[in-house]
Amino acid sequence: MRVTSILTQSNQGINNQNNQPLQRRKTAVLPKRSWVQRNPRLFSIIFITTSLLTFFSKPIYDSFIVQQLPPPPQSLTNRYYKK
């Protein structure tokens, strides 16, 4: 008899402790997180790889990071080409 009463209570959705109907839990509302916060490992891999490729790539490094050398003075070029 006891087994059947427990089964009927659980089938009816009644909590055995308080004899109240079970309520569905509400999900927590979390704030929107950016892509970097959701994927920290992937972000660090992409960032480090891009940085290393930029730093060690000669054409990219020369075009963006290194300043151009000033042209040589006119007197030096004339000295070598005088006849």
Backbone atoms as SQL, in Angstrom:
CREATE TABLE atoms (id INTEGER PRIMARY KEY, chain TEXT, resi INTEGER, resn TEXT, atom TEXT, x REAL, y REAL, z REAL);
INSERT INTO atoms VALUES
  (1, 'A', 1, 'MET', 'N', 0.815, -1.194, 0.000),
  (2, 'A', 1, 'MET', 'CA', 0.000, 0.000, 0.000),
  (3, 'A', 1, 'MET', 'C', 0.863, 1.264, 0.000),
  (4, 'A', 2, 'ARG', 'N', 1.891, 1.214, 0.784),
  (5, 'A', 2, 'ARG', 'CA', 2.762, 2.387, 0.862),
  (6, 'A', 2, 'ARG', 'C', 3.414, 2.671, -0.483),
  (7, 'A', 3, 'VAL', 'N', 3.813, 1.645, -1.189),
  (8, 'A', 3, 'VAL', 'CA', 4.445, 1.820, -2.490),
  (9, 'A', 3, 'VAL', 'C', 3.472, 2.459, -3.470),
  (10, 'A', 4, 'THR', 'N', 2.256, 2.065, -3.467),
  (11, 'A', 4, 'THR', 'CA', 1.284, 2.628, -4.397),
  (12, 'A', 4, 'THR', 'C', 0.966, 4.076, -4.070),
  (13, 'A', 5, 'SER', 'N', 0.973, 4.454, -2.791),
  (14, 'A', 5, 'SER', 'CA', 0.679, 5.842, -2.446),
  (15, 'A', 5, 'SER', 'C', 1.821, 6.764, -2.869),
  (16, 'A', 6, 'ILE', 'N', 3.068, 6.292, -2.762),
  (17, 'A', 6, 'ILE', 'CA', 4.206, 7.106, -3.197),
  (18, 'A', 6, 'ILE', 'C', 4.172, 7.275, -4.709),
  (19, 'A', 7, 'LEU', 'N', 3.838, 6.192, -5.409),
  (20, 'A', 7, 'LEU', 'CA', 3.777, 6.266, -6.862),
  (21, 'A', 7, 'LEU', 'C', 2.670, 7.203, -7.326),
  (22, 'A', 8, 'THR', 'N', 1.543, 7.180, -6.687),
  (23, 'A', 8, 'THR', 'CA', 0.444, 8.041, -7.111),
  (24, 'A', 8, 'THR', 'C', 0.767, 9.500, -6.814),
  (25, 'A', 9, 'GLN', 'N', 1.464, 9.786, -5.712),
  (26, 'A', 9, 'GLN', 'CA', 1.831, 11.163, -5.406),
  (27, 'A', 9, 'GLN', 'C', 2.850, 11.690, -6.407),
  (28, 'A', 10, 'SER', 'N', 3.826, 10.846, -6.781),
  (29, 'A', 10, 'SER', 'CA', 4.832, 11.313, -7.734),
  (30, 'A', 10, 'SER', 'C', 4.219, 11.491, -9.116),
  (31, 'A', 11, 'ASN', 'N', 3.240, 10.682, -9.458),
  (32, 'A', 11, 'ASN', 'CA', 2.585, 10.827, -10.756),
  (33, 'A', 11, 'ASN', 'C', 1.727, 12.085, -10.809),
  (34, 'A', 12, 'GLN', 'N', 1.204, 12.503, -9.685),
  (35, 'A', 12, 'GLN', 'CA', 0.352, 13.688, -9.651),
  (36, 'A', 12, 'GLN', 'C', 1.164, 14.972, -9.570),
  (37, 'A', 13, 'GLY', 'N', 2.491, 14.872, -9.434),
  (38, 'A', 13, 'GLY', 'CA', 3.317, 16.068, -9.352),
  (39, 'A', 13, 'GLY', 'C', 3.275, 16.715, -7.996),
  (40, 'A', 14, 'ILE', 'N', 3.172, 15.945, -6.942),
  (41, 'A', 14, 'ILE', 'CA', 3.109, 16.480, -5.590),
  (42, 'A', 14, 'ILE', 'C', 4.450, 16.232, -4.911),
  (43, 'A', 15, 'ASN', 'N', 4.976, 17.263, -4.273),
  (44, 'A', 15, 'ASN', 'CA', 6.224, 17.142, -3.526),
  (45, 'A', 15, 'ASN', 'C', 5.932, 16.400, -2.227),
  (46, 'A', 16, 'ASN', 'N', 6.703, 15.368, -1.912),
  (47, 'A', 16, 'ASN', 'CA', 6.439, 14.554, -0.727),
  (48, 'A', 16, 'ASN', 'C', 6.692, 15.310, 0.575),
  (49, 'A', 17, 'GLN', 'N', 7.570, 16.292, 0.589),
  (50, 'A', 17, 'GLN', 'CA', 7.910, 16.981, 1.836),
  (51, 'A', 17, 'GLN', 'C', 6.843, 17.990, 2.237),
  (52, 'A', 18, 'ASN', 'N', 6.404, 18.820, 1.315),
  (53, 'A', 18, 'ASN', 'CA', 5.476, 19.900, 1.666),
  (54, 'A', 18, 'ASN', 'C', 4.060, 19.673, 1.169),
  (55, 'A', 19, 'ASN', 'N', 3.842, 18.627, 0.419),
  (56, 'A', 19, 'ASN', 'CA', 2.541, 18.349, -0.185),
  (57, 'A', 19, 'ASN', 'C', 2.050, 19.522, -1.047),
  (58, 'A', 20, 'GLN', 'N', 2.982, 20.145, -1.753),
  (59, 'A', 20, 'GLN', 'CA', 2.651, 21.230, -2.662),
  (60, 'A', 20, 'GLN', 'C', 3.008, 20.777, -4.083),
  (61, 'A', 21, 'PRO', 'N', 2.324, 21.280, -5.059),
  (62, 'A', 21, 'PRO', 'CA', 2.659, 20.909, -6.437),
  (63, 'A', 21, 'PRO', 'C', 4.060, 21.413, -6.805),
  (64, 'A', 22, 'LEU', 'N', 4.762, 20.621, -7.605),
  (65, 'A', 22, 'LEU', 'CA', 6.111, 21.003, -8.035),
  (66, 'A', 22, 'LEU', 'C', 6.026, 22.150, -9.032),
  (67, 'A', 23, 'GLN', 'N', 6.944, 23.111, -8.888),
  (68, 'A', 23, 'GLN', 'CA', 6.978, 24.225, -9.816),
  (69, 'A', 23, 'GLN', 'C', 8.246, 24.135, -10.652),
  (70, 'A', 24, 'ARG', 'N', 8.135, 24.563, -11.862),
  (71, 'A', 24, 'ARG', 'CA', 9.284, 24.538, -12.750),
  (72, 'A', 24, 'ARG', 'C', 10.228, 25.673, -12.391),
  (73, 'A', 25, 'ARG', 'N', 11.535, 25.363, -12.357),
  (74, 'A', 25, 'ARG', 'CA', 12.523, 26.398, -12.032),
  (75, 'A', 25, 'ARG', 'C', 12.691, 27.350, -13.202),
  (76, 'A', 26, 'LYS', 'N', 12.841, 28.618, -12.892),
  (77, 'A', 26, 'LYS', 'CA', 13.085, 29.608, -13.927),
  (78, 'A', 26, 'LYS', 'C', 14.583, 29.645, -14.207),
  (79, 'A', 27, 'THR', 'N', 14.921, 29.785, -15.470),
  (80, 'A', 27, 'THR', 'CA', 16.340, 29.847, -15.830),
  (81, 'A', 27, 'THR', 'C', 16.877, 31.240, -15.526),
  (82, 'A', 28, 'ALA', 'N', 18.133, 31.288, -15.141),
  (83, 'A', 28, 'ALA', 'CA', 18.755, 32.563, -14.820),
  (84, 'A', 28, 'ALA', 'C', 19.054, 33.323, -16.105),
  (85, 'A', 29, 'VAL', 'N', 18.856, 34.622, -16.075),
  (86, 'A', 29, 'VAL', 'CA', 19.151, 35.474, -17.221),
  (87, 'A', 29, 'VAL', 'C', 20.560, 36.027, -17.019),
  (88, 'A', 30, 'LEU', 'N', 21.467, 35.621, -17.897),
  (89, 'A', 30, 'LEU', 'CA', 22.848, 36.058, -17.799),
  (90, 'A', 30, 'LEU', 'C', 23.097, 37.208, -18.756),
  (91, 'A', 31, 'PRO', 'N', 24.023, 38.102, -18.408),
  (92, 'A', 31, 'PRO', 'CA', 24.304, 39.212, -19.326),
  (93, 'A', 31, 'PRO', 'C', 24.993, 38.706, -20.592),
  (94, 'A', 32, 'LYS', 'N', 24.827, 39.467, -21.673),
  (95, 'A', 32, 'LYS', 'CA', 25.430, 39.086, -22.954),
  (96, 'A', 32, 'LYS', 'C', 26.942, 39.195, -22.852),
  (97, 'A', 33, 'ARG', 'N', 27.621, 38.118, -23.245),
  (98, 'A', 33, 'ARG', 'CA', 29.081, 38.096, -23.206),
  (99, 'A', 33, 'ARG', 'C', 29.621, 38.215, -24.615),
  (100, 'A', 34, 'SER', 'N', 30.764, 38.855, -24.734),
  (101, 'A', 34, 'SER', 'CA', 31.365, 39.025, -26.053),
  (102, 'A', 34, 'SER', 'C', 31.989, 37.708, -26.516),
  (103, 'A', 35, 'TRP', 'N', 32.367, 37.685, -27.792),
  (104, 'A', 35, 'TRP', 'CA', 32.956, 36.481, -28.374),
  (105, 'A', 35, 'TRP', 'C', 34.272, 36.133, -27.686),
  (106, 'A', 36, 'VAL', 'N', 35.021, 37.150, -27.293),
  (107, 'A', 36, 'VAL', 'CA', 36.312, 36.926, -26.624),
  (108, 'A', 36, 'VAL', 'C', 36.099, 36.259, -25.271),
  (109, 'A', 37, 'GLN', 'N', 35.082, 36.653, -24.543),
  (110, 'A', 37, 'GLN', 'CA', 34.810, 36.050, -23.240),
  (111, 'A', 37, 'GLN', 'C', 34.264, 34.637, -23.384),
  (112, 'A', 38, 'ARG', 'N', 33.540, 34.364, -24.478),
  (113, 'A', 38, 'ARG', 'CA', 33.003, 33.022, -24.673),
  (114, 'A', 38, 'ARG', 'C', 34.044, 32.036, -25.180),
  (115, 'A', 39, 'ASN', 'N', 35.050, 32.523, -25.913),
  (116, 'A', 39, 'ASN', 'CA', 36.069, 31.660, -26.511),
  (117, 'A', 39, 'ASN', 'C', 37.473, 32.162, -26.176),
  (118, 'A', 40, 'PRO', 'N', 37.894, 32.111, -24.925),
  (119, 'A', 40, 'PRO', 'CA', 39.194, 32.696, -24.576),
  (120, 'A', 40, 'PRO', 'C', 40.377, 31.950, -25.189),
  (121, 'A', 41, 'ARG', 'N', 40.298, 30.635, -25.253),
  (122, 'A', 41, 'ARG', 'CA', 41.429, 29.868, -25.804),
  (123, 'A', 41, 'ARG', 'C', 41.584, 30.126, -27.300),
  (124, 'A', 42, 'LEU', 'N', 40.488, 30.115, -28.026),
  (125, 'A', 42, 'LEU', 'CA', 40.543, 30.364, -29.462),
  (126, 'A', 42, 'LEU', 'C', 41.012, 31.788, -29.748),
  (127, 'A', 43, 'PHE', 'N', 40.559, 32.746, -28.954),
  (128, 'A', 43, 'PHE', 'CA', 40.996, 34.129, -29.132),
  (129, 'A', 43, 'PHE', 'C', 42.498, 34.259, -28.917),
  (130, 'A', 44, 'SER', 'N', 43.025, 33.642, -27.873),
  (131, 'A', 44, 'SER', 'CA', 44.460, 33.764, -27.612),
  (132, 'A', 44, 'SER', 'C', 45.273, 33.095, -28.719),
  (133, 'A', 45, 'ILE', 'N', 44.814, 31.953, -29.227),
  (134, 'A', 45, 'ILE', 'CA', 45.536, 31.283, -30.312),
  (135, 'A', 45, 'ILE', 'C', 45.539, 32.155, -31.569),
  (136, 'A', 46, 'ILE', 'N', 44.389, 32.708, -31.918),
  (137, 'A', 46, 'ILE', 'CA', 44.300, 33.546, -33.117),
  (138, 'A', 46, 'ILE', 'C', 45.131, 34.814, -32.948),
  (139, 'A', 47, 'PHE', 'N', 45.063, 35.449, -31.785),
  (140, 'A', 47, 'PHE', 'CA', 45.783, 36.697, -31.550),
  (141, 'A', 47, 'PHE', 'C', 47.293, 36.481, -31.592),
  (142, 'A', 48, 'ILE', 'N', 47.776, 35.443, -30.916),
  (143, 'A', 48, 'ILE', 'CA', 49.215, 35.178, -30.884),
  (144, 'A', 48, 'ILE', 'C', 49.725, 34.792, -32.268),
  (145, 'A', 49, 'THR', 'N', 48.967, 33.956, -32.977),
  (146, 'A', 49, 'THR', 'CA', 49.385, 33.552, -34.328),
  (147, 'A', 49, 'THR', 'C', 49.451, 34.751, -35.268),
  (148, 'A', 50, 'THR', 'N', 48.440, 35.597, -35.234),
  (149, 'A', 50, 'THR', 'CA', 48.427, 36.785, -36.098),
  (150, 'A', 50, 'THR', 'C', 49.565, 37.731, -35.746),
  (151, 'A', 51, 'SER', 'N', 49.810, 37.914, -34.466),
  (152, 'A', 51, 'SER', 'CA', 50.886, 38.807, -34.048),
  (153, 'A', 51, 'SER', 'C', 52.244, 38.279, -34.485),
  (154, 'A', 52, 'LEU', 'N', 52.475, 37.000, -34.308),
  (155, 'A', 52, 'LEU', 'CA', 53.759, 36.430, -34.707),
  (156, 'A', 52, 'LEU', 'C', 53.942, 36.467, -36.218),
  (157, 'A', 53, 'LEU', 'N', 52.887, 36.176, -36.961),
  (158, 'A', 53, 'LEU', 'CA', 52.995, 36.238, -38.418),
  (159, 'A', 53, 'LEU', 'C', 53.266, 37.661, -38.893),
  (160, 'A', 54, 'THR', 'N', 52.640, 38.638, -38.261),
  (161, 'A', 54, 'THR', 'CA', 52.874, 40.026, -38.638),
  (162, 'A', 54, 'THR', 'C', 54.292, 40.449, -38.295),
  (163, 'A', 55, 'PHE', 'N', 54.757, 40.053, -37.142),
  (164, 'A', 55, 'PHE', 'CA', 56.081, 40.474, -36.698),
  (165, 'A', 55, 'PHE', 'C', 57.180, 39.827, -37.527),
  (166, 'A', 56, 'PHE', 'N', 57.024, 38.567, -37.871),
  (167, 'A', 56, 'PHE', 'CA', 58.086, 37.862, -38.577),
  (168, 'A', 56, 'PHE', 'C', 57.908, 37.836, -40.096),
  (169, 'A', 57, 'SER', 'N', 56.888, 38.472, -40.601),
  (170, 'A', 57, 'SER', 'CA', 56.705, 38.550, -42.043),
  (171, 'A', 57, 'SER', 'C', 57.422, 39.801, -42.547),
  (172, 'A', 58, 'LYS', 'N', 58.401, 39.626, -43.381),
  (173, 'A', 58, 'LYS', 'CA', 59.223, 40.741, -43.857),
  (174, 'A', 58, 'LYS', 'C', 58.408, 41.780, -44.630),
  (175, 'A', 59, 'PRO', 'N', 57.610, 41.421, -45.628),
  (176, 'A', 59, 'PRO', 'CA', 56.870, 42.461, -46.364),
  (177, 'A', 59, 'PRO', 'C', 55.869, 43.215, -45.487),
  (178, 'A', 60, 'ILE', 'N', 55.151, 42.501, -44.656),
  (179, 'A', 60, 'ILE', 'CA', 54.170, 43.167, -43.794),
  (180, 'A', 60, 'ILE', 'C', 54.880, 44.047, -42.777),
  (181, 'A', 61, 'TYR', 'N', 55.933, 43.550, -42.193),
  (182, 'A', 61, 'TYR', 'CA', 56.693, 44.316, -41.213),
  (183, 'A', 61, 'TYR', 'C', 57.247, 45.588, -41.844),
  (184, 'A', 62, 'ASP', 'N', 57.807, 45.465, -43.044),
  (185, 'A', 62, 'ASP', 'CA', 58.383, 46.620, -43.715),
  (186, 'A', 62, 'ASP', 'C', 57.331, 47.643, -44.114),
  (187, 'A', 63, 'SER', 'N', 56.182, 47.184, -44.524),
  (188, 'A', 63, 'SER', 'CA', 55.180, 48.130, -45.011),
  (189, 'A', 63, 'SER', 'C', 54.420, 48.841, -43.890),
  (190, 'A', 64, 'PHE', 'N', 54.275, 48.214, -42.733),
  (191, 'A', 64, 'PHE', 'CA', 53.464, 48.823, -41.678),
  (192, 'A', 64, 'PHE', 'C', 54.252, 49.321, -40.476),
  (193, 'A', 65, 'ILE', 'N', 55.266, 48.611, -40.070),
  (194, 'A', 65, 'ILE', 'CA', 55.900, 48.911, -38.791),
  (195, 'A', 65, 'ILE', 'C', 57.180, 49.731, -38.940),
  (196, 'A', 66, 'VAL', 'N', 58.074, 49.305, -39.807),
  (197, 'A', 66, 'VAL', 'CA', 59.367, 49.972, -39.937),
  (198, 'A', 66, 'VAL', 'C', 59.209, 51.254, -40.741),
  (199, 'A', 67, 'GLN', 'N', 59.867, 52.311, -40.265),
  (200, 'A', 67, 'GLN', 'CA', 59.846, 53.564, -41.004),
  (201, 'A', 67, 'GLN', 'C', 60.848, 53.475, -42.154),
  (202, 'A', 68, 'GLN', 'N', 60.527, 54.165, -43.213),
  (203, 'A', 68, 'GLN', 'CA', 61.393, 54.148, -44.379),
  (204, 'A', 68, 'GLN', 'C', 62.694, 54.889, -44.074),
  (205, 'A', 69, 'LEU', 'N', 63.777, 54.387, -44.628),
  (206, 'A', 69, 'LEU', 'CA', 65.061, 55.047, -44.462),
  (207, 'A', 69, 'LEU', 'C', 65.085, 56.319, -45.307),
  (208, 'A', 70, 'PRO', 'N', 65.742, 57.359, -44.810),
  (209, 'A', 70, 'PRO', 'CA', 65.808, 58.587, -45.611),
  (210, 'A', 70, 'PRO', 'C', 66.693, 58.361, -46.840),
  (211, 'A', 71, 'PRO', 'N', 66.453, 59.080, -47.906),
  (212, 'A', 71, 'PRO', 'CA', 67.287, 58.903, -49.095),
  (213, 'A', 71, 'PRO', 'C', 68.718, 59.354, -48.808),
  (214, 'A', 72, 'PRO', 'N', 69.669, 58.778, -49.475),
  (215, 'A', 72, 'PRO', 'CA', 71.063, 59.171, -49.220),
  (216, 'A', 72, 'PRO', 'C', 71.303, 60.610, -49.673),
  (217, 'A', 73, 'PRO', 'N', 72.231, 61.269, -49.038),
  (218, 'A', 73, 'PRO', 'CA', 72.524, 62.663, -49.441),
  (219, 'A', 73, 'PRO', 'C', 73.000, 62.723, -50.898),
  (220, 'A', 74, 'GLN', 'N', 72.741, 63.835, -51.525),
  (221, 'A', 74, 'GLN', 'CA', 73.066, 63.996, -52.934),
  (222, 'A', 74, 'GLN', 'C', 74.576, 63.994, -53.175),
  (223, 'A', 75, 'SER', 'N', 75.316, 64.473, -52.220),
  (224, 'A', 75, 'SER', 'CA', 76.769, 64.574, -52.417),
  (225, 'A', 75, 'SER', 'C', 77.416, 63.191, -52.525),
  (226, 'A', 76, 'LEU', 'N', 76.914, 62.202, -51.789),
  (227, 'A', 76, 'LEU', 'CA', 77.504, 60.870, -51.862),
  (228, 'A', 76, 'LEU', 'C', 77.218, 60.213, -53.204),
  (229, 'A', 77, 'THR', 'N', 76.013, 60.390, -53.711),
  (230, 'A', 77, 'THR', 'CA', 75.694, 59.766, -54.992),
  (231, 'A', 77, 'THR', 'C', 76.472, 60.435, -56.127),
  (232, 'A', 78, 'ASN', 'N', 76.678, 61.721, -56.047),
  (233, 'A', 78, 'ASN', 'CA', 77.419, 62.418, -57.107),
  (234, 'A', 78, 'ASN', 'C', 78.897, 62.046, -57.091),
  (235, 'A', 79, 'ARG', 'N', 79.434, 61.788, -55.948),
  (236, 'A', 79, 'ARG', 'CA', 80.849, 61.461, -55.838),
  (237, 'A', 79, 'ARG', 'C', 81.172, 60.166, -56.592),
  (238, 'A', 80, 'TYR', 'N', 80.293, 59.196, -56.512),
  (239, 'A', 80, 'TYR', 'CA', 80.574, 57.909, -57.152),
  (240, 'A', 80, 'TYR', 'C', 80.337, 57.934, -58.660),
  (241, 'A', 81, 'TYR', 'N', 79.493, 58.805, -59.128),
  (242, 'A', 81, 'TYR', 'CA', 79.143, 58.814, -60.531),
  (243, 'A', 81, 'TYR', 'C', 79.863, 59.895, -61.340),
  (244, 'A', 82, 'LYS', 'N', 80.749, 60.625, -60.714),
  (245, 'A', 82, 'LYS', 'CA', 81.475, 61.664, -61.467),
  (246, 'A', 82, 'LYS', 'C', 82.479, 61.015, -62.407),
  (247, 'A', 83, 'LYS', 'N', 82.681, 61.654, -63.533),
  (248, 'A', 83, 'LYS', 'CA', 83.651, 61.130, -64.484),
  (249, 'A', 83, 'LYS', 'C', 84.912, 61.930, -64.477);
